[in-house]
Amino acid sequence: MKWPLLLAFYLCTALVFAQAPATWGIKSGFNLSQHYGTKGDEGDYDVNTGLRSGFIGGVFLDYAASEILSLRLEALYSMKGSRQKIGISKMEIDGLIQDLVRPAQMNVSYYLDYFELPVLLRLKTLKREKLELSLITGWAMGLKLHANHQLDGKVYFPGNGDDIELIEIRESSRLREVNMFDFSMVYGGSLDFKTRLPLSLEYRFTLGWDYLSLPTYEFFEPVELRNQTWSVLLSSTF
């Protein structure tokens, strides 16, 4: 239900600012993303998160409410995800949860690409002849366009006597069960250069609000994680 309400909010916001002077532009840059915030039992899992790098870019429309305040509507392609190293100390064997003779090791890569619709407020805090500094905050709604995950793992089972049996695991999926939508909070700032071709250098931090149910090994419950992204973008206004 919240996604129709968010879309209605975006449209109403655009209508409110529709009479304000508007400019448009393009932007592109790169993401560094990861996942955070597991809901799992920390006693059973040891999770180390790595970063995924990716592209971010698209178009934007600025409505100037005043000399210092503007509303920015964006449409972006944003590549997110993470790399996880998961150590698992317990698993279900013969219907019972048992300690493993050696922790299972899972190396998992998650790739999630979104069509993202940020709605941002930009507040100018410093203005010079050829340079302006602005603070940015707002919300973003992401629609999942493409996703997959790949897992390489090793599980150790008791063998004969003191022997340990190693089972190697290879799994992949298109993450069809993962949330189609992702709501995020956005924070950041930009430096606007008043040159012949106006340029802006922007940094933003996008913090996911929704938990994503991400799969690991098929015999284990999915991990509940959120998106978290750092972005650097270069843009130009026309």
N, C-alpha and C positions, 0 to 999 in steps of 0.2 A: 504493500500500500504506500510506503514512503516514497517510492520512485515516481509515481504519478504526481504526488504532492510536490516533490522537488522540481519536476519539469514545469509544473504550473507556477512555482515560485520563480524559476528562471525566466519564463515568459512574462510574468507580471513585472519583474524587475526591469526587463528590457523595455517594456511599454512605458514604465515610469520615466526612463531616461531617453525615450525615443525622440523627444524634441530638443535634446541637448546636442551641441556640435559633436560630430563623430569623425573619427579617422580610422583607417584600417591598416593592417600590416601583416608581415609574415615573420616567423621565428623558427629557429632550429638549434639543436644543441645535443647534449648527451646526459644520460641518467646513470647514477650509481644507485642500485636498489638492493634491498634485502627484506627478509621477513622477520617479524618479532612477535613476542607475546604468546608463547605456547600455554594452552590450558591443561596440558597433560600432567601426569604425576611425575614430578621432577625426580623422584626416587627411582623411577624405572627408565628414564631417558637422560642422556647427556647430549645436548644439542649445541654444536658450534656453527654459527651462521657466517657464510661468505657472501660477497657482493656479486651482483650481475651488472655488467655495463650494457648500455643500449642507447638507442636513438630516441629523441623526443623532438617533435616539430609540428607546425601547422599554421593556422591563421588566427587573427584576433581583430576585435572591433572595440574601439575606445569611445566612451561617451563622457564628455567633460561636464561635470556638474558645477565646477567652479575653477578658479585658477590653480587650486591646490588639490582638489579631489576629483577623481574620475572613476568610472565603472568600466571594467574590461571583461568582455565575453570572449572566450577562446574555444577553438576546436582543435584538438591535438591528437597525434598518434604517439603513444607513450609505451615504451618497452620496459617491463618490470620483471621481477623474479628474484631468485636467490640460489645459493648453493649451500646445502646443509650436510654436515658431517654428524651423524647420529649414532651414539653408542647406546645399545639396549641391553639391560642387565637381566630382564625377566621376560618370559613369554609363556604362552599356553602350550603345554605338552600333555597329551592324553587327557584333556579336559581340565587340567590343573595348572595354575600359574606357578611356575618354578623358576628358580635362579639358574641362569645359564652357567656352564662351566667356564666360559670366557665371554665377555660382552660381544654381542653381534655388532658389526660395523656396517653402516649404510651411508653411502655417498649419493646424495640426491640433488639433482638440478631441476629447478622449476623455472619455466619460461611463460610469462603471461603478458600479452600485448593488449592494450586498451585503446579505444576511442574515448578520449577524455574531454569533458566539458567543464572547464573551470569558470567560475564567476568570482571576480576579484575586485576589491577596492584598492585604489592606488592613492596614497597620500604623499604629496611632495613635501619633503622636510628641509631641503637645501636647494637653493637656486642661485646659480652663477651665470655669467654671460654665455658660456658654452657648455655648461654642465649642470645637471639636475640629479638629485638623489631622491628616490621615492621608496617608501615602505609599502609592502604588499601583504594583503591577507584576504582570505575567502574560503570558498568551498569548491569541490570538484566532484563530478559524477563520472565514473568510468564504465564503459560497456566493453566486456571482454570480446575481443575479435579473434584471437588465436592463443592457444595455450597447449603446453605439453610438459611432461616430466620424464626424467630418465633416472633410473636407480641402478647402482652397482653395489652389491653387498656381500658380506660374508657372515654366515651363521655357524656356530660351533656346537656340536652335539656330542654327548658321551658315546664313545665307541666300545670296543671290546677291551676289558681290563682298564688300563690307564690311558688308552688311546683316545684321541679326540678326532671326531669326524668333521671335516670342513665341507660346507655346502655353499657354493657361489650362486648368487642371485643376479639376474638381469631382468628388469621390468621397465615398461614405459606405458604412457597413456596420453590421451589428449585432454585430460582434466575436464571432461564433460560435466562432471558432478559439482565442480567448483562454481561458486557464485557467478552469475552472469553480470551482476552490477557490483561496483565497489565505490563507496562514498568516502571522501577524504577531506581533511583540512589542509589548507595551503598557507605557508608563511614565507616571507622572503623580502628581497629588495632589489632595486635596479639602479644603474647609472645610465643616464640618458645624455648622449653626446650631441650637441647642436652643431653638426657639421653639414656640409652640402648635402650628403645623404644621411639623414638622421639615423643614428644607431643607438641601441640599448644593450647593455650587458646585464644579465639578470641571474640571480641565484635564488632558488626556491627549495623549500623543504615540504614534501607532501606526505602527510601522515594518515594512513588508512584507518578508518573507523570500524569497518566490518571485518569479522573473523572469516578467514577462508579455510575450508576443510580440505587440507592438502594430503594426498595419500603418501604413504611410505611403502613398506613391505605389505603384501596382500593379507598376511595373517595378523597384522597389527592395526589398531585404530588409527584413522587419519590424525594428523597434528593440526591444531587450530592456531593459525597465524594471521598476522595483518601485514599489508604492504607498507613499506617505508622507503621513500625515494629522495635523493638529493639530485638537483638538476642545475646545470649551467646552460644558459641560452643566449644567443645573439639574435636581435630582432631589428627590423627596420620598418618605419611608418611611411605611408604614402598619402 
